[in-house]
Amino acid sequence: MLDPDLPPPVWVDTPAGLAALAAALAAQPVIAVDTESNSLHAYREQVCLIQFSTSTSDYVLDPLALADLSSLAPVFASITIEKVFHAAEYDLICLRRDFGWQVCSLFDTMVAVRTLGWPQNGLASVLESQFGVKLNKRHQRANWAARPLSPDQLAYARLDTHYLIPLRDKLAAELRTADRWAEAREEFERLTYLNGRFAPLHFDPQNFWGISGARDLLPREAAILRELYIYREHTAQRINRPPFKVMSEATLLAIAKTQPQTLDDLKPIPGMTDGQISRHGMHVLNAVIRGHKAPLPHQPHIEREDDEVLERYEALRRWRKGRAQERGVESDVIVPRDVLWEIARRAPRIPGELEQIAGFGPTRRAKYGEEIIQILKRQM
């Protein structure tokens, strides 16, 4: 994957290097951006690398080495500097969460690819088809918090942004030719709005009800599962590992059902290897004991949509599927799922009322608004 024809990227891990980077980016009309996080390797993930490319240079920023990255905030907030991402939503959430940055003036190459109906939209597939570049996907699961980075990791990280600006130019031209530019721009804008909507991370013991199969347990089994869930979370936090790497949800559920009393009782349970029993066995048995003594938990009520809303949504979903098939795109390119639900809930009666639906911009309203109103009228 190393390309001898490319000069090495600029590694930024000092205040002076950061100042130079911020100045260089501020002078650009378009920059490409990507991030790498350590979600598979830490209790609470964080952004461990930020890659930038301009038309002439590639930069790899080490945020773990710098206490203050606020000098980059104006770059991300600028409406005159276009930021090019591929599959931006997750990156935007991470940048907002870790640094408080709001990203304006976005171009998402994956959104553009999907709007055009290309058969594959992953970055590796797109780069290979358009530029003959092959990414080594094994680095997607790397621990990006570990230092130093290997030469292969550095090469992989820089390639995530190196080709995004020329790809952006190619896609922009094709969007205009296909008369889909305005539609794509609306989706870019919708993503920047979503950038500000993320839930603060906190542990809620009641979230054990989200484990598949938890709602089918007997009340006492549910109480045991809750104690196991709490133990797993506290252990993950203490050793700084993702909870699923401490113990799988399937294993927690099996323990809650079997209610083991001895270490030998743990051996037949899927996932409870000799190593797991050595590390967690006594703690698991104690959690089972606590679960037997704990008050019985009550299942939280699941809010259910009204039948009228469900009927409207299903009618809109069928319409959207047909429209997507006509255009050769995925359904949410026509109207995103959350927007379709909001239309079903609000049930607008005239096209003007569609303006109140967040994320349903003027291009989609002009293209699909009258059809949607007619579908809703037939449901009333």
N, C-alpha and C positions, 0 to 999 in steps of 0.2 A: 504493500500500500504506500510505501514511501515513494515520493516523486522527486527524483534528482533534479528535475527541471524547475522546481519551485524553490525560491529562497526560503530559509527558515522563517517561521512566524516570529513576531516580536513578543517576547515573554515579558509580562508586566507584573512586577511584585514589589515595587517600591513607590513611595509617594511621588518621587520625581518622574518615574515612568508613568504613573497614573495621570499626573498633570499633563504630560506630553500626549498621552492617549486622548484625554478629554479635549485638548486643543485640536488634535488632528480630526477627531470625530465631529467636532462642532463646525469644522470648515467644509464638511461634506454635504452634498444634497441627498445622498442615499448611502446607508450603511447596512450591512448584513449582521445578524446577531443570532447566537445560540447559547444555550447553557448546558452544563452537565451537573447533575446532582448525585447524591449518594443514598438514594431511597432504599436500595437493597442492602445497605450496610450499616445503617444507623437507626436509632430509636426515632429521632426526629430528623428528617432529611434537611439538607441545606444546599444552597447553590455552591458548588465547589470550583467551578470554572465558568468564565464568560468569554465567548469567542466573538470577535468582531472582524469584519472584512470591509475594506473600502475598494475602490476600483484599482488600487495600486498596492495595497498592503494587507497583511493578515496579522491580527493581534490575539494573544491568548492571555487573559487577565486572571490572576490568582487572587480571588477575594478572601481566601483564608489567610493571606499574608498581610492584608491591609485592613486597618480598623475603620476607615472612613472612606466610603465610595460616593459621598454626596455630590462630588464634582460631576458625576455622570448623570445626575437627575435631570438637569436642563436639556441634555442631549435626548434622553428618552421622552421628555415632555414636549420637545420642540415640534411644532406643526410644519416646519419647513425642512426638517430632516426626516426622510422616509426610512423607516426601520423594516428591513426584510427578514422575516422568519420563515421557517417551514414548520407547519403545525404549531402555531404560536400559543395556543390557549394555555397549555401547561407551563411554558416558559413565562408567560405573562403573570400567571398566578404565583409562580416561585419568585419572580423579581419583585412583585408587589409585597409578598409575604416577608421576604428577607431584607429588602432594602426600602420598601415604601414607594417604589417608583410606579408612576402612571405612564403608560406608553401611548403616545399619540402618533398619528400618521403611520399607519401600519400597512404593509403588504405581506400577505401570507401566501407563499408559493403553493402550499397544499390546498388552500381554498381555491386558488386560481386553477390548479390542475383538476380539482373536482368539479368546478364550475364548467370547465371545458369538456368534462366527461372522459378524461384520459383513463385507460383501464387500470393503471397502477398509480398510486399516489404517495407511496413511501419514498423518503428521500433517497435511499440507496437505489431503488428501482429507477427513479427519475434521473438521478445523476448518471447512472450507467447508460440509460437510453439516450440521453441528450448530450453527454460529454465523454462517454466511454470510461467513466471513473467507477472503480469498485471500492466500496467501503467494507471494512472488516467489522461485521455486526457483533462479533464477540465483545467488542469494547463497550457496547451499550450497557452491559452488566458489570462494568469495571467499578472498582471503588475509587471514585474520583477525588476523595479526600486524602488518599495516600500520596505521599511525596517521597522521592521525586517521581514525576510521570515518566513512563518509558517513552522512547522515541516513537514507537508505534501509536501509543495513546496520543501523543502530541500531534502526530500526523493525522490521526483520525479526527481529533477535535478541530483542527484547522480546516479540514475538508468539509466539515459540516456547514461552514459559511463561505468558503473560498469561491464557490461557483454560484452562490445565491443571487448575486447582482446580475450576472449575465442571464441566469435562468429567469429572474424577474423581468428583464427586458424582453426576452422571448415570449414569456407568458402574457405580458401586457399587450404586445403586438397581436397575439392570437386572440385575446379577449376582445380587443377592439374590432378585429376582423369578423369575429363571430357575433358582434353586437352584444357582448356579455360583460363589458367593462364596468358599466354602472352597477350591475348586479353584484359583481365581485367586490367593488368598492363598498357597497352597503354592508356586505358580510364582514369586510375588514373593520368597518366602523362598529359593527355589533360586537366584535371580539374585543375592541378597546373598551367598550362599555362593560363587558363581562369582567375585564381585568380588575375592576374595583370591587368585585363581589366574591369574596372568599370568606369562609367561616374560620374564625380563630381556632387553633388546635387546642383541644383540652380533652381529658379522659373522662368519660361518663360511664360508670359501672353498668348502667342500664342498657348500654349499647350491646351487651351480650345477646339481647333479643335479636340482633341482626345476624347472628350466626345461623347458617342454613340448618334447619331442623330444630332450632331452639323452641319454636312455638309448638312443636309436637311433643315436647317432654311433659312428664308428670310434674306437678308443682315442686315436689322435693328434688327431683332431678334438675329442675331449672334453678333451684337455690344452690345446688352444688356447682352447676355450670357457672353461675355468677361468681362464686368464690374462686373457681379455677381461672376464670377470665381476669379477675383482679390480680391474682398471683402472677399470671403471665405478663400482664402489663407492667407491674412493678419490677419484675425481673428484667424485662426488656429495657426499661428505663435505667436500671442499675448497671447493666452491662453494655448499654448503648447499642442495642441490636433491634432490628424490626421485630415486632411481636411474633409474626409468622415464623421467624427463624428460631424462636424459643420453643414453640409448640404449635402445631397446626390446629385449626378450628375443628377438623374432623377428629383429631385425637382428644381435644377437650370434650367434645360431644360424647365420644365413646366412653371416656372416663365417667362422665356424669351419668350415663346410662348403667354402667356396670358397677359403679360405687365400690371400687376396690378397698380392701381393708389391710392388705399386706403388700410388701414389695413383690412377692411372687404373683399376686393378683394382677399386677401391672404388665407382666411379661406378654400375655396374649393380645394386649391392646395395640392396634396398629399405630406405629410411630413411637412406641415406647421401647426403644432399643436399650441395650445394656448401658450405653453411655447416657441416654436420657434418664434412665432409672437412677443411675449413679448421681447425676446432677440434680434431678428434680423429684425423685421418688418420694422422699419423706415429706417434702413441701406439698406435693400433690395429695398425699394421704391426709395431711393436716387440713388441706383445703376441703377435702371430702367431709372430714369431721365438722369443720365450720359450717359447711353447707347443710349438714343434718341438724344443726342447732339454730341456723339463721331463720328469720321470718320468711314465709313463703312469698316470693315476688309475684306481682300481678302484671299480666301482659299489658303493655301500653295499647291504647286504642289506636287503630289505624284509620286515619281519616279517609273516607271513601268519597269519590266524586259522585255527584248526583247523577241519576240515570240519564237525565236530559243532557248533561255535559258529556257523558260517555257516548251517547248516541251521536251527538254533534261531532265529537272528536273522531269517532269511527267513520262517519261520512266524509269528514275532511281528510282523514288518513287514506281512504280509498281513492279519493280524488287526487291527492298528492302522489300516490303510487302510480296512478295512470299517467299523470303529467311527467313524472320522472322517467317512466319507460319511453314515452314519446321523445324525450330529449336525450335519452341515453346517459342519465346521471343518477346518482343515488338520491333517495327521496328527500333527505334533509337539505339538499341543495336547493330544492324548490322552496320549501319553508322549513326552518329548523323546528325540531320536535317541541321545544319549550314554547316557541312562538305559536305553534299550532294548538297546543293546550290552552294558551292564553286566549286565543280567538274562540275556542270552544267554550271557555268559561264566560267570557264577556258577551258572546253572541251578538255582535254588532248587526244592526238592521239596515244601515245605509253605508255606502262606501266611506263617507266622511268619518264615521266612527272607528274605522280601521286605523286612523291616525293616532288613536290612543294606545295602540298595541306596541309596546317597546320591542324593537328589533324588526318590525315590519315596515321597512322604509318605503319611500315613494316609488322606487323602481318596482319592487314586488307588488305594491298596491296597484300601480298602473297595469301591471301584467296579469295579476291574478285576482285583484280585489273584487271585480264584478262577479267572477265565477264563485268566489267564496261566499259572497252575500247571497247569491242564488241558492247555493247548497244549504246555507243556514236557514233560508226562508222555507225550504222544503221540509226542514226538521221541526218547524214551529207549528 
